[in-house]
Amino acid sequence: MRALFLCLVVCLPLAVGCTSLVRQDGDFFEAARVPPDRYERDDTGCRLQAQNYLAYDPRGTEGTRYQRNRTYNAIYGRCMTAKGYRPRPYYKNWLPG
């Protein structure tokens, strides 16, 4: 029983830490009442905007992998929100169905 508890105590923070390295994409936003082709164009445009910032802006090229990933997610999220998409609730991103 103690081994199971220790395993959970050690593994849970590692699993949570790994999700912080996930790059956001169209699955993190709701596309209600938007044609699929428009949603794909907006998603692609926002991805390119975030990637270009990380590749060409001196402020985007510095920092750890974690910091660059957070910057990517922030830029992508702002872009999608500016285009009118709402972020999906957290539980919808991680639970099936």
N, C-alpha and C positions, 0 to 999 in steps of 0.2 A: 504494500500500500504506500509506503514511504517512497519507494522508487517511482511509482506512478505519479505521485505528487511532485517529486523533484523534476521528473520529465516534463510535466505540464508547466512548471514554473520556468524552466529553461527554454522550452520550445515555443511557448506562446509569445514572448517578446521577440524571438527571432522571426516568427511568422508575421507579426505585425510590422516589424522593420522591413521585411521584404516587400510588403505592399506599398511602402513609401517610395519605392523605386519604380513603380508602375507608371508608365506614361499614359496620360489621359487620351482618349480618342472619342469617336462619336458615340460609343456605348455609354459614356458618362453623361450624356445629355438627351433630353426628350425632344422628339421631333413631331410634336402633335400638329396636325393640319398642314404639313409641309410636304410638297412632292419629293419623292425619293431622290430624283436627280439634283434638285436644288440643295437638299441636305448633304449629298455627297460632295457637291461643289464647295459648299461652305465648310465642311469638315476638312477637305483637302486644302483649301485656302488657309484655314487656321493652323493646320499642321505645318504647312510651308512657312507661314509667318513665324511660328515658334522655332522651327528648325533654323531659319535664316538668322534669327536673333542670336541663337547659340553659336552659329558658325561664323558670323561676320561682325557682330558687335563685341568690342573688347570686354565689356562688362559681362557678356554672356559666355565668353570662353574661359573665364577663370572660375575657380572654386572646385569643390569636390564633385563627384558624380551625383551625390545626393542633392547638392545645391543646384547643379545644372538641371536636374530632373524637376526639382520644385519650380525653378524658373520657367522651364518648358510648360509645366502644367498651369502655372499662373497666366502665362501669355496665351496659351490655348484656351483656357477658361474665360479670360476676358474677351477674347475674340468671339467665341461662340455666344457668350452672354450678350455682347454688343449686337450680334446678328439676330437676337430675339429668342434664343434657345434657353430653356431652363435646365439647370443641373438636375439629374435624377437623384432621388433620395438615396442615401448611403446603403440602406438595406437592399434596394433593387439592384445595386451594382454587384453585390456579393452573394446574394441568395438566388438559387435557381428559380426559374419560372417567372 
